[in-house]
Amino acid sequence: MIFSEIDALLVANELTAAFGGLFVSDVMGEGDELAVSFGSKSIYIKARPPGARVHGIWREPSLPRHPWRRFLGGARFLGAEARQGERIIDLRFEKKDPLGKREELLLVAELTGRYGNAILVDENGSVVDALIRVRPGQSRARVVLPGQTYLPPPPKEKNAFALSGQELLGYLERYAPHLAQELEISGDTLRSYIERALSSPSPRLYISGDEPLFPAPLEHHVDAEALEFPYYSEALDAFFRLSSGPEPPSPSEDPLAKRRRTLERRLAEEEEKAGKFYAMGQAIMANLHRISPGASELVAGDLTIPLDPKLSPGQNAERYFERYKRAKRGADKLRKLLLDAAPKPSVSEEPEPEPPGLPYLEFKSPSGFTVLVGKSARSNYLITFEIAKPRDLFFHAKDSPGAHVILRTEGRVVPEEDIAFAARLALEHSRARTGIKGLISYTEKRYVVRPKGAKPGAVVLLRERVIGVRL
């Protein structure tokens, strides 16, 4: 799949609605990538293949600060517009000069294949700068250098908006096969499909097994699991990030480290989304008596919850609970992908005989939480994978053989003193106990996985926090 002119139209409309009026807080980028940030969210541009695209992201970009911060820092985003039939989006900004005069800047994202670019243009039509500068002799079409008059790239020979019938379907089968299939199955027209996507979007990412199939702004007739997203941009972001190939190995880094970081960020986002949908559903159920027929939103504490006026309060709640279940399934899929990209087991267990008596040790923390400590590799497996619940806390001496320690949370918030208590037990029951202090990794049990074919006590932590403790 490529980012098409149809995607450009949908994303431009979405960026205007989601980012319009916000002020630029930072600009980051490297190579053909650029992220214009507005606090916790950004407009992300990847100008050239593979994965050329423009969309919003609701995560921190993994990019260094870019020199364009001096041009765009503090500017107000006015909106985005896609050029008809082109994979080009104009992003408009307004900024005050040192004398207080307002001036407009145009950031042109040109997704034109191997010659793609992102070009900053002033209100007089002159190039301020370009992500990839094009000097005389490098291109027969145009020069792209600061001070030069901006010239658009040559237009596409064909585009989806200028075609119809079988010619359109043939075009879509090449560039957006999932859309071609949907139009054939539904009997919908491209115009009608886009109108619905603009007026009543329901973005989703379709997945088969562990593989992402395609993102879509609407529900498609396809036999695959769909992960729902609030924005089409997020579905695009998830698709391209999960579709990225393995990183080239480097001497200083595990070749799968970058993919793991990507999956970890996506997993955190999916879990946050699941929690949000669940909280919205619960809030509706707790406020049924306050919701009038035909209401379009519910304000409950810090939550402002959009409601479908056509549905009853109970149906609205059920809708959010269904979104929660889908987000939870999406998180499970991402955990499997993260496991596949996990490093070799970080915990090395020594073979040892099973001690007599109970298969594990049991303690009480200062606040009364039950804490279990493994006595052997089999015992570690027992308390971690058969006894512990997903939200219980797992502790282990970092980078050292030792016992698994499980703190049974019973759904309660665990105070710091109880975390420190369990961490000291993990240090005491490890090889690292020879010193008076050490580092302990801990995480919720749901992030603890056992690699295929590993010994009973060997595990990998998909996410972890590290604390220092003293005996």
Helices and strands as residue ranges (DSSP letters): H 5-19, E 26-30, E 33-38, E 41-46, E 53-57, H 69-72, E 76-82, E 88-96, E 102-110, G 113-115, E 117-122, E 127-130, G 160-162, H 165-175, H 177-186, H 190-199, E 204-208, E 211-216, E 225-228, H 232-243, H 257-286, G 288-290, E 297-300, E 303-306, H 313-340, E 360-364, E 370-374, H 377-381, I 382-387, E 393-397, E 405-407, H 416-428, G 431-434, E 437-444, G 445-447, E 448-449, E 460-461, E 465-470
